[in-house]
Amino acid sequence: MMRAGDAGVLLAGTGLVITLALYAWGGDRGETVIIRAAGKIVETTSLAQTRVVSVSGPLGPTRIEIEPGRARVARDPSPRQLCVKQGWLTQSGQAALCLPNQVSLEIRGRTVAYDTLGY
Amino acid sequence: MTHSVIEFPVSADDRRIARLAALAIGLTLAEAALPSPIPGVKPGLANIVVLLVLLQVGWRAAAWVSGLRVLAGAILLGSLFAPGFWLSAAGACTSLMVLALARYLPSQHFGPISLSVLAAFGHIGGQLALAGWWLLPGAAIIGLLPVFAAAALIFGAVNGVVVARLLAAPTSSNEQLQES
């Protein structure tokens, strides 16, 4: 009844289930976004809805995009663009720092990985 | 005022599809009575009929049976055009598309179990894609993905074994399908 390909399909299916479980349950997926400018929190918002937030720093506006389950710095006037190049952040504890524009984006989940971070 | 009579000729094929669809609808109704921990996690017993039709009659007949099953099942359960109906329809469509490709897999290596598991993944994939895009946009559905996938794997395999058994059985169900 069981043919060679059937075993392959069942194995591939099991692999898919495990991959999905690791993807969905592994790690701590972020739930809230904390946006700071010059060290002060300017916005704390949920990571569930699509939003675009613009924060102004000494060099100009930093544009932050929030989508269900992820957030990123889309545009920033800082010269090296490190925070933009970080791309999408999804996990709790991840952060993108835009310097010298003094804007930061941090993802928080259910558990907070650090009490405080000094930059 | 004249009464005109319109007659639709009913072919043997139509009757066969109607009979098999009735079987699938019966299984859908029986299944709706089963309690389920999560809405959407169901054994998918009607897929056994769809697979049998696919393997013994052909893909077109299987598509008819599946479509009639979704439509008539929803009418009987009172969920026609409700969200659950659209989810069910989306699942049936993707499942049929998967089967349309999977039936060309070499049959000496890939039996009913493969087809059933692939169809089950197609079913849940289509449902979740529609649910994620329309009903629950956002990350909410991600946490349930592994549960749905595991259910598809297990029920798909079990249904596949049932189909293989029915095909191998020399009696009743086989002959009914072929004779009717």
Interface residues (C-beta under 8 A of the other chain):
Chain A: M1 M2 R3 A4 G5 D6 G8 V9 L10 G13 T14 L16 V17 L20 A21 Y23 A24 W25 R29 L47 A48 Q49 P68 G69
Chain B: L105 P106 Q108 H109 F110 G111 I113 S114 V117 L118 F121 P137 G138 A139 A140 I142 G143 L144 L145 P146 A149 A150 A152 L153 G156 A157 G160 V161 A164 R165 A168
